[in-house]
Amino acid sequence: MELIGTANLFSLNERPTPGDKQVVSGIVLQTIGQIIHTTGIFQQLGEPSDEVMLQGQKNEIAGTSLKTAG
């Protein structure tokens, strides 16, 4: 939701600055990271096998890393 609102706000600008583009790029990274992170959590909740738990934890770490980079 934040991504859509921010992208719409910047689209109203006639001449976006490079800083505007960086902000939108950061929010896109954070949004993708949040989706991957949430997927990892649901993987861990859905099935108790060790393989699925490990993959879920890897997805959480990858998602958190993307959110931090954003």
Biopython code that builds the backbone (N, CA, C, O; Angstrom):
import numpy as np
from Bio.PDB.StructureBuilder import StructureBuilder

atoms = [
    (1, "MET", "N", (0.817, -1.180, 0.000)),
    (1, "MET", "CA", (0.000, 0.000, 0.000)),
    (1, "MET", "C", (0.872, 1.259, 0.000)),
    (1, "MET", "O", (0.607, 2.230, -0.709)),
    (2, "GLU", "N", (1.914, 1.202, 0.817)),
    (2, "GLU", "CA", (2.828, 2.345, 0.876)),
    (2, "GLU", "C", (3.489, 2.573, -0.478)),
    (2, "GLU", "O", (3.684, 3.709, -0.908)),
    (3, "LEU", "N", (3.830, 1.468, -1.140)),
    (3, "LEU", "CA", (4.466, 1.554, -2.448)),
    (3, "LEU", "C", (3.567, 2.259, -3.454)),
    (3, "LEU", "O", (4.026, 3.132, -4.190)),
    (4, "ILE", "N", (2.312, 1.894, -3.492)),
    (4, "ILE", "CA", (1.371, 2.495, -4.439)),
    (4, "ILE", "C", (1.182, 3.978, -4.145)),
    (4, "ILE", "O", (1.197, 4.805, -5.057)),
    (5, "GLY", "N", (1.006, 4.310, -2.878)),
    (5, "GLY", "CA", (0.813, 5.703, -2.503)),
    (5, "GLY", "C", (2.017, 6.568, -2.835)),
    (5, "GLY", "O", (1.864, 7.684, -3.331)),
    (6, "THR", "N", (3.203, 6.066, -2.569)),
    (6, "THR", "CA", (4.411, 6.837, -2.849)),
    (6, "THR", "C", (4.639, 6.973, -4.350)),
    (6, "THR", "O", (5.008, 8.046, -4.829)),
    (7, "ALA", "N", (4.421, 5.897, -5.088)),
    (7, "ALA", "CA", (4.593, 5.965, -6.540)),
    (7, "ALA", "C", (3.608, 6.960, -7.155)),
    (7, "ALA", "O", (3.965, 7.711, -8.062)),
    (8, "ASN", "N", (2.373, 6.963, -6.660)),
    (8, "ASN", "CA", (1.392, 7.932, -7.166)),
    (8, "ASN", "C", (1.788, 9.359, -6.810)),
    (8, "ASN", "O", (1.612, 10.271, -7.617)),
    (9, "LEU", "N", (2.313, 9.556, -5.629)),
    (9, "LEU", "CA", (2.739, 10.887, -5.210)),
    (9, "LEU", "C", (3.842, 11.406, -6.118)),
    (9, "LEU", "O", (3.813, 12.562, -6.541)),
    (10, "PHE", "N", (4.822, 10.547, -6.418)),
    (10, "PHE", "CA", (5.922, 10.973, -7.268)),
    (10, "PHE", "C", (5.490, 11.119, -8.727)),
    (10, "PHE", "O", (6.091, 11.890, -9.475)),
    (11, "SER", "N", (4.469, 10.398, -9.131)),
    (11, "SER", "CA", (4.021, 10.534, -10.513)),
    (11, "SER", "C", (3.336, 11.879, -10.743)),
    (11, "SER", "O", (3.214, 12.325, -11.884)),
    (12, "LEU", "N", (2.891, 12.523, -9.676)),
    (12, "LEU", "CA", (2.282, 13.839, -9.804)),
    (12, "LEU", "C", (3.321, 14.915, -10.119)),
    (12, "LEU", "O", (3.004, 15.950, -10.706)),
    (13, "ASN", "N", (4.562, 14.655, -9.720)),
    (13, "ASN", "CA", (5.662, 15.575, -10.021)),
    (13, "ASN", "C", (5.916, 15.581, -11.512)),
    (13, "ASN", "O", (5.995, 14.520, -12.131)),
    (14, "GLU", "N", (6.045, 16.753, -12.097)),
    (14, "GLU", "CA", (6.336, 16.821, -13.524)),
    (14, "GLU", "C", (7.766, 16.398, -13.829)),
    (14, "GLU", "O", (8.031, 15.771, -14.855)),
    (15, "ARG", "N", (8.678, 16.742, -12.940)),
    (15, "ARG", "CA", (10.080, 16.441, -13.160)),
    (15, "ARG", "C", (10.646, 15.776, -11.909)),
    (15, "ARG", "O", (11.171, 16.459, -11.030)),
    (16, "PRO", "N", (10.544, 14.457, -11.823)),
    (16, "PRO", "CA", (11.097, 13.793, -10.636)),
    (16, "PRO", "C", (12.623, 13.924, -10.585)),
    (16, "PRO", "O", (13.302, 13.876, -11.611)),
    (17, "THR", "N", (13.121, 14.084, -9.408)),
    (17, "THR", "CA", (14.566, 14.208, -9.221)),
    (17, "THR", "C", (15.169, 12.818, -9.025)),
    (17, "THR", "O", (14.437, 11.862, -8.770)),
    (18, "PRO", "N", (16.495, 12.692, -9.141)),
    (18, "PRO", "CA", (17.122, 11.389, -8.878)),
    (18, "PRO", "C", (16.850, 10.894, -7.455)),
    (18, "PRO", "O", (16.762, 9.689, -7.220)),
    (19, "GLY", "N", (16.719, 11.808, -6.530)),
    (19, "GLY", "CA", (16.393, 11.414, -5.157)),
    (19, "GLY", "C", (15.018, 10.782, -5.058)),
    (19, "GLY", "O", (14.817, 9.842, -4.290)),
    (20, "ASP", "N", (14.072, 11.295, -5.830)),
    (20, "ASP", "CA", (12.727, 10.718, -5.847)),
    (20, "ASP", "C", (12.778, 9.272, -6.333)),
    (20, "ASP", "O", (12.114, 8.396, -5.778)),
    (21, "LYS", "N", (13.562, 9.037, -7.359)),
    (21, "LYS", "CA", (13.677, 7.686, -7.915)),
    (21, "LYS", "C", (14.322, 6.738, -6.910)),
    (21, "LYS", "O", (13.949, 5.567, -6.844)),
    (22, "GLN", "N", (15.268, 7.219, -6.138)),
    (22, "GLN", "CA", (15.914, 6.393, -5.123)),
    (22, "GLN", "C", (14.927, 6.022, -4.025)),
    (22, "GLN", "O", (14.938, 4.892, -3.536)),
    (23, "VAL", "N", (14.087, 6.951, -3.641)),
    (23, "VAL", "CA", (13.096, 6.680, -2.604)),
    (23, "VAL", "C", (12.128, 5.601, -3.073)),
    (23, "VAL", "O", (11.827, 4.664, -2.333)),
    (24, "VAL", "N", (11.645, 5.734, -4.294)),
    (24, "VAL", "CA", (10.715, 4.738, -4.828)),
    (24, "VAL", "C", (11.407, 3.381, -4.952)),
    (24, "VAL", "O", (10.805, 2.354, -4.639)),
    (25, "SER", "N", (12.650, 3.363, -5.399)),
    (25, "SER", "CA", (13.397, 2.101, -5.513)),
    (25, "SER", "C", (13.563, 1.439, -4.150)),
    (25, "SER", "O", (13.428, 0.222, -4.025)),
    (26, "GLY", "N", (13.853, 2.236, -3.139)),
    (26, "GLY", "CA", (13.985, 1.698, -1.785)),
    (26, "GLY", "C", (12.690, 1.109, -1.275)),
    (26, "GLY", "O", (12.692, 0.061, -0.630)),
    (27, "ILE", "N", (11.593, 1.768, -1.556)),
    (27, "ILE", "CA", (10.295, 1.268, -1.102)),
    (27, "ILE", "C", (9.932, -0.016, -1.854)),
    (27, "ILE", "O", (9.337, -0.927, -1.278)),
    (28, "VAL", "N", (10.290, -0.086, -3.137)),
    (28, "VAL", "CA", (10.043, -1.317, -3.901)),
    (28, "VAL", "C", (10.831, -2.469, -3.283)),
    (28, "VAL", "O", (10.287, -3.559, -3.107)),
    (29, "LEU", "N", (12.101, -2.249, -2.951)),
    (29, "LEU", "CA", (12.910, -3.293, -2.309)),
    (29, "LEU", "C", (12.307, -3.716, -0.975)),
    (29, "LEU", "O", (12.243, -4.908, -0.674)),
    (30, "GLN", "N", (11.869, -2.761, -0.182)),
    (30, "GLN", "CA", (11.263, -3.085, 1.102)),
    (30, "GLN", "C", (9.990, -3.906, 0.928)),
    (30, "GLN", "O", (9.737, -4.836, 1.694)),
    (31, "THR", "N", (9.193, -3.565, -0.073)),
    (31, "THR", "CA", (7.949, -4.282, -0.318)),
    (31, "THR", "C", (8.226, -5.724, -0.745)),
    (31, "THR", "O", (7.585, -6.654, -0.257)),
    (32, "ILE", "N", (9.179, -5.905, -1.652)),
    (32, "ILE", "CA", (9.541, -7.257, -2.080)),
    (32, "ILE", "C", (10.090, -8.052, -0.901)),
    (32, "ILE", "O", (9.755, -9.223, -0.721)),
    (33, "GLY", "N", (10.935, -7.408, -0.102)),
    (33, "GLY", "CA", (11.479, -8.065, 1.088)),
    (33, "GLY", "C", (10.399, -8.482, 2.064)),
    (33, "GLY", "O", (10.473, -9.563, 2.647)),
    (34, "GLN", "N", (9.402, -7.644, 2.248)),
    (34, "GLN", "CA", (8.304, -7.972, 3.162)),
    (34, "GLN", "C", (7.513, -9.164, 2.658)),
    (34, "GLN", "O", (7.097, -10.013, 3.446)),
    (35, "ILE", "N", (7.301, -9.236, 1.349)),
    (35, "ILE", "CA", (6.569, -10.373, 0.776)),
    (35, "ILE", "C", (7.353, -11.669, 0.978)),
    (35, "ILE", "O", (6.778, -12.683, 1.373)),
    (36, "ILE", "N", (8.652, -11.643, 0.712)),
    (36, "ILE", "CA", (9.486, -12.843, 0.900)),
    (36, "ILE", "C", (9.532, -13.230, 2.372)),
    (36, "ILE", "O", (9.436, -14.411, 2.705)),
    (37, "HIS", "N", (9.677, -12.259, 3.244)),
    (37, "HIS", "CA", (9.712, -12.507, 4.685)),
    (37, "HIS", "C", (8.417, -13.166, 5.152)),
    (37, "HIS", "O", (8.449, -14.148, 5.895)),
    (38, "THR", "N", (7.294, -12.635, 4.724)),
    (38, "THR", "CA", (5.991, -13.178, 5.113)),
    (38, "THR", "C", (5.806, -14.583, 4.559)),
    (38, "THR", "O", (5.240, -15.443, 5.234)),
    (39, "THR", "N", (6.274, -14.828, 3.342)),
    (39, "THR", "CA", (6.199, -16.171, 2.760)),
    (39, "THR", "C", (6.974, -17.162, 3.623)),
    (39, "THR", "O", (6.516, -18.279, 3.861)),
    (40, "GLY", "N", (8.139, -16.751, 4.087)),
    (40, "GLY", "CA", (8.937, -17.615, 4.956)),
    (40, "GLY", "C", (8.224, -17.948, 6.246)),
    (40, "GLY", "O", (8.295, -19.084, 6.715)),
    (41, "ILE", "N", (7.542, -16.984, 6.826)),
    (41, "ILE", "CA", (6.804, -17.232, 8.065)),
    (41, "ILE", "C", (5.681, -18.224, 7.820)),
    (41, "ILE", "O", (5.489, -19.154, 8.603)),
    (42, "PHE", "N", (4.935, -18.031, 6.734)),
    (42, "PHE", "CA", (3.834, -18.942, 6.436)),
    (42, "PHE", "C", (4.334, -20.344, 6.116)),
    (42, "PHE", "O", (3.649, -21.320, 6.422)),
    (43, "GLN", "N", (5.512, -20.470, 5.507)),
    (43, "GLN", "CA", (6.083, -21.784, 5.250)),
    (43, "GLN", "C", (6.338, -22.513, 6.569)),
    (43, "GLN", "O", (6.070, -23.708, 6.689)),
    (44, "GLN", "N", (6.848, -21.795, 7.536)),
    (44, "GLN", "CA", (7.157, -22.414, 8.819)),
    (44, "GLN", "C", (5.897, -22.805, 9.582)),
    (44, "GLN", "O", (5.884, -23.801, 10.304)),
    (45, "LEU", "N", (4.850, -22.024, 9.418)),
    (45, "LEU", "CA", (3.602, -22.326, 10.118)),
    (45, "LEU", "C", (2.840, -23.463, 9.448)),
    (45, "LEU", "O", (2.119, -24.209, 10.112)),
    (46, "GLY", "N", (3.000, -23.595, 8.132)),
    (46, "GLY", "CA", (2.196, -24.537, 7.376)),
    (46, "GLY", "C", (2.574, -25.988, 7.538)),
    (46, "GLY", "O", (1.695, -26.845, 7.622)),
    (47, "GLU", "N", (3.862, -26.290, 7.585)),
    (47, "GLU", "CA", (4.296, -27.678, 7.613)),
    (47, "GLU", "C", (5.494, -27.824, 8.545)),
    (47, "GLU", "O", (6.469, -27.082, 8.431)),
    (48, "PRO", "N", (5.418, -28.782, 9.468)),
    (48, "PRO", "CA", (6.474, -28.875, 10.482)),
    (48, "PRO", "C", (7.721, -29.658, 10.060)),
    (48, "PRO", "O", (8.558, -29.938, 10.918)),
    (49, "SER", "N", (7.886, -30.023, 8.797)),
    (49, "SER", "CA", (9.074, -30.788, 8.414)),
    (49, "SER", "C", (10.326, -29.908, 8.493)),
    (49, "SER", "O", (10.260, -28.688, 8.338)),
    (50, "ASP", "N", (11.453, -30.552, 8.735)),
    (50, "ASP", "CA", (12.711, -29.816, 8.893)),
    (50, "ASP", "C", (13.115, -29.072, 7.621)),
    (50, "ASP", "O", (13.612, -27.947, 7.692)),
    (51, "GLU", "N", (12.902, -29.697, 6.452)),
    (51, "GLU", "CA", (13.272, -29.060, 5.191)),
    (51, "GLU", "C", (12.472, -27.778, 4.959)),
    (51, "GLU", "O", (13.024, -26.753, 4.558)),
    (52, "VAL", "N", (11.179, -27.850, 5.213)),
    (52, "VAL", "CA", (10.314, -26.690, 5.003)),
    (52, "VAL", "C", (10.642, -25.600, 6.019)),
    (52, "VAL", "O", (10.650, -24.417, 5.681)),
    (53, "MET", "N", (10.908, -25.990, 7.247)),
    (53, "MET", "CA", (11.276, -25.012, 8.277)),
    (53, "MET", "C", (12.567, -24.285, 7.886)),
    (53, "MET", "O", (12.667, -23.066, 8.026)),
    (54, "LEU", "N", (13.554, -25.044, 7.395)),
    (54, "LEU", "CA", (14.825, -24.438, 7.004)),
    (54, "LEU", "C", (14.627, -23.478, 5.834)),
    (54, "LEU", "O", (15.178, -22.377, 5.826)),
    (55, "GLN", "N", (13.835, -23.904, 4.841)),
    (55, "GLN", "CA", (13.575, -23.025, 3.697)),
    (55, "GLN", "C", (12.825, -21.769, 4.138)),
    (55, "GLN", "O", (13.102, -20.675, 3.647)),
    (56, "GLY", "N", (11.886, -21.923, 5.052)),
    (56, "GLY", "CA", (11.159, -20.771, 5.574)),
    (56, "GLY", "C", (12.075, -19.791, 6.283)),
    (56, "GLY", "O", (11.929, -18.577, 6.147)),
    (57, "GLN", "N", (13.031, -20.336, 7.048)),
    (57, "GLN", "CA", (13.976, -19.466, 7.743)),
    (57, "GLN", "C", (14.890, -18.745, 6.754)),
    (57, "GLN", "O", (15.225, -17.576, 6.944)),
    (58, "LYS", "N", (15.293, -19.459, 5.689)),
    (58, "LYS", "CA", (16.116, -18.812, 4.656)),
    (58, "LYS", "C", (15.342, -17.680, 3.985)),
    (58, "LYS", "O", (15.896, -16.614, 3.715)),
    (59, "ASN", "N", (14.060, -17.919, 3.720)),
    (59, "ASN", "CA", (13.246, -16.867, 3.107)),
    (59, "ASN", "C", (13.084, -15.671, 4.043)),
    (59, "ASN", "O", (13.097, -14.524, 3.597)),
    (60, "GLU", "N", (12.934, -15.936, 5.326)),
    (60, "GLU", "CA", (12.842, -14.830, 6.287)),
    (60, "GLU", "C", (14.110, -13.985, 6.272)),
    (60, "GLU", "O", (14.050, -12.755, 6.276)),
    (61, "ILE", "N", (15.254, -14.657, 6.253)),
    (61, "ILE", "CA", (16.537, -13.940, 6.249)),
    (61, "ILE", "C", (16.699, -13.137, 4.960)),
    (61, "ILE", "O", (17.128, -11.983, 4.993)),
    (62, "ALA", "N", (16.356, -13.748, 3.828)),
    (62, "ALA", "CA", (16.461, -13.040, 2.548)),
    (62, "ALA", "C", (15.523, -11.834, 2.524)),
    (62, "ALA", "O", (15.905, -10.757, 2.066)),
    (63, "GLY", "N", (14.302, -12.015, 3.014)),
    (63, "GLY", "CA", (13.351, -10.914, 3.050)),
    (63, "GLY", "C", (13.800, -9.780, 3.949)),
    (63, "GLY", "O", (13.665, -8.605, 3.605)),
    (64, "THR", "N", (14.332, -10.141, 5.094)),
    (64, "THR", "CA", (14.832, -9.124, 6.029)),
    (64, "THR", "C", (16.003, -8.365, 5.413)),
    (64, "THR", "O", (16.114, -7.150, 5.577)),
    (65, "SER", "N", (16.873, -9.080, 4.707)),
    (65, "SER", "CA", (18.017, -8.436, 4.055)),
    (65, "SER", "C", (17.547, -7.425, 3.000)),
    (65, "SER", "O", (18.088, -6.323, 2.904)),
    (66, "LEU", "N", (16.548, -7.808, 2.221)),
    (66, "LEU", "CA", (16.027, -6.881, 1.213)),
    (66, "LEU", "C", (15.372, -5.658, 1.864)),
    (66, "LEU", "O", (15.534, -4.533, 1.393)),
    (67, "LYS", "N", (14.633, -5.893, 2.950)),
    (67, "LYS", "CA", (13.998, -4.760, 3.632)),
    (67, "LYS", "C", (15.067, -3.820, 4.173)),
    (67, "LYS", "O", (14.907, -2.601, 4.115)),
    (68, "THR", "N", (16.155, -4.375, 4.697)),
    (68, "THR", "CA", (17.229, -3.529, 5.223)),
    (68, "THR", "C", (17.909, -2.754, 4.103)),
    (68, "THR", "O", (18.229, -1.577, 4.268)),
    (69, "ALA", "N", (18.131, -3.405, 2.970)),
    (69, "ALA", "CA", (18.773, -2.742, 1.832)),
    (69, "ALA", "C", (17.902, -1.609, 1.295)),
    (69, "ALA", "O", (18.406, -0.582, 0.842)),
    (70, "GLY", "N", (16.584, -1.815, 1.354)),
    (70, "GLY", "CA", (15.667, -0.784, 0.857)),
    (70, "GLY", "C", (15.664, 0.409, 1.763)),
    (70, "GLY", "O", (14.951, 1.379, 1.504)),
]
sb = StructureBuilder()
sb.init_structure("model")
sb.init_model(0)
sb.init_chain("A")
sb.init_seg("    ")
for serial, (resi, resn, name, xyz) in enumerate(atoms, 1):
    if name == "N":
        sb.init_residue(resn, " ", resi, " ")
    sb.init_atom(name, np.array(xyz, "f"), 0.0, 1.0, " ", f" {name:<3s}", serial, name[0])
structure = sb.get_structure()
